[in-house]
Amino acid sequence: MRTATYFFIFLNLSLALFEEPAVYPLPFLATSVLEVLCLLVFLGRLTHFAKVTLHNVFWKDTKNICIMVAILLSLTDLAVYGVLRLYGVRSIRWSRIVRPVFLINFAESRQIRRAFRSIRNTLPEITYVFLLFMFSLLMFSLMALKLFGERNLQTAEGLPYFRNYLEIVFDLYVLVTTANSPDVMMPAFDFSSWYALFFIAFVIVNTYIFMSLFLAVVYNNYKKHLKVMPGGACD
């Protein structure tokens, strides 16, 4: 039953590849039948678990409640989407976001649930580092706006260069990953090679210092919570 549960969980998750908009589109009837089959298996697994568990224990376990709510939401969304499709109304399958609930909350997924809880407990402790990083990003973006915004520079595509603050924030955020390097700095570099110092300073501070610090904080706190996470059947 554990293997069957895992199989239908991953089948349910993989339906996103075949549902509109899809990578490999399949007819709506095929994907809906597969989803209903998965939900019936989940419901059967939950019913079986209820049969071998004390009534009070079963209903006090939030994992079981989450699974039942996820099944109900998925069936409701599927029915509404199907009816709207019959009338030619385009809509979105919003219940896709609840599908990972099945992966996390079934009793067979104890280790995944422990890892998820460790991540959840780690998030508040990395907030301060993330806020410092965002402050640095916003300050560098403001400096970029003042340095380049009034010089009427253009990108290679002929678009305005660093004149909109929100676009600057996004471009520099991408630069943290170096995905747009050195393209993002070429218009400024062509205007004056000294402007390269701004981008070098940005990469040193945000990519090499803040990202290393962020990774260290995430790793240490995650490891700490993983060690103290209680085990057992009731986790």
N, C-alpha and C positions, 0 to 999 in steps of 0.2 A: 504493500500500500504506500510505503514511503516513496518508492521509485515511481509509482503511478502518479502520486501527488506532485512530485517534482516535474514529471513529464507534462502534466496538464498546466502547471503553473507557467513553465517556459513556453508552452504552446500558446497560452493566453497572452503572454507578454510579446511573443513574436508576431501576433496578429497585426500589430502596428505597422509592420513592413508591408502588409497586403491590403490594408484598409485605406480608403481615399482620405487624404492624398497619400499615395503609396509608392514605395520603391518598385515593388512588383505587384501591380494591382490585380486583385481577384474580384469576381462578382460579389455584390453585397450579400446575396443569399448564402454563398459559401462561407464567408467570414462570419456572418451572423449565426449560422448553424454551428460552426466550430466554437464560437464564443458561448452559445447556450449550452453546448456539450461540456465545456470546461466549467461553467457555473454550476451545472448539475452535479458534476464530479465533486466540486468544492462543497456543495450543499450536502451531498451524500457523505463526504468525509467528516463534515461537521456533525451530521446526525449520528454517525458511528461514534464519534468522540463523546457526544452527549450521552449515548447509551452506556458507556463504560466509565462515566464520571458522575460523581454526586451532583444532584440538581443544584444545590446551593453553590458548589464550587464552580460549576460550569457557567452559571449566570453572573458570577462575580468576576470572572476572568475577562478583562477588557479585550483580549485578543479575539475571543469568540464573538464579542459584540462587533468588533471592527470588521471581521469577516462577513458577518450577516449584513451589516450596513453596506459593505462594498458590493455584495451580491445583489442587494435590493437596488442600489444606485445603478449598477451596470445593467440590470434587466430593464429598469425604468428608462434609462438613457437609450438603450437599444430599441425599445418599443417606440419611444417618441421620435427617434431618428428615422425608423422605418416608416412611420405614419407620415412624417414630413416629406420623406423621399417619394412616397406615393403621390403626394400633391405637388411634386416638383419644387419643393422649398429646400434650399441648401442650408445645412446646419453643420455643427461641429460635434464630434463625439467627445464630449467633455469628460466622460467617465474613464477615459484611458488613464488619467492621472491617478486613479485609485487602484489600478492593477498591481502595482508593487506591494499593496497591502497584503495580498495573498502570499507573496514571497516572504514577507517579514513575520506574519502573525500565525502561520500554521505551526503546530507543535514540532514538526520535523525540521523547522528552520531556526533552531535554537542558536546555532553559532552565528548565523546571519543577523539574528535579532540582537545578540550581544555586541556585534560589531556596529550595528546601527545605533544602539544606545550609547556606545562609546563615542561615536561621532556626534551624537546629539549633546552629550555632556561636555564635549570638547568645545563646541561652538561658542558658548558664553565666554570662555577663557581666552579665545583668540580675537575677541571683538576689539580689544584695545589696540592690538597690533594692526588689525585691519583698518581701524579708524585713523591711525597714524599714517598708514599707507595712502588712504584716500585723501587725507589732508595734504600730504606731499604731492600727490597727483594733481589736486586742484590748484595748489600754489604754482607748480610748474606750468600748468595750463594757463593760469593768469599771466605769468611771465611771458609765455609764448605769445599770448594775445597782444601784449604790450610791445614785444620785440618785433613781431612780424605783421600784425594786423593792419598797421598804417602804411605799409610799404608796397601795397598793391601787387603782391607776388601772386603767381599762378602755378598750379600744378602742371604736370606734363599733359594732362587732358584739357587744360585751359580753364579749370575751375578755380574759384578764389581759394587762396591758401591761408589757413589759420586766421580767419576773420570771424568765425562763429565759435563762441566759447564752448558749447556743448560738443561740437564736432572736434574741437581741439582735445577735450577731455577724452573722447573716444579714441582718437588717433594715438594719443600718448599712452592710453591704457593698452592698446594693441602693441605699442612699442615696448612695453614691459616684457612681452613675450618675444620680442625682436622679430615678429612675423612680418612687419612692414619696414624693417630696417634693411638698407639705408634709404629706401624710396621716400619715406616721410620727411627726411631732412634735406633732400636734394634741391628743392627750390630755394631754401634759405642758404644752402651751401653755395649754390651757383651765384647768389647775390653777393655773399661774402663768406669766405672760408672760415672766418672767425666764429660764425654762428654754429659751426660744428661743435664748439666747446659746450654750448647749451645742451645739445643732445647727448654728448659724452657724459656730462655731469648728471643728466637725467637717468641714463642707463646705469651709471655707477651707483647712484643713490637708491633707485627703485628696483632695478633688476638684480643687482649683485648684493646689495645690503638688505633691503626690505624683504625681498623674496626669500633670501637665505634665513633671515630672522623669522619670517612667517612660517617657513617649512619647519624650522627647529621647534617653534612653539607648538605647532600642530602635532608633530611627531611625539614630543615629550608628553604632552597632555593626553594624547590618544593612548600612548603606551601606559600612562599612569591609570587611566580609567579602565583600560582593558584588564589590568592586573587586579584591580579592586572590584571588578564587576562580579556580583554573586552568581554562582551557577545553580544547578538543580533544575528540577522539573517545573518549578513555578516561575522561572524568570521570564 
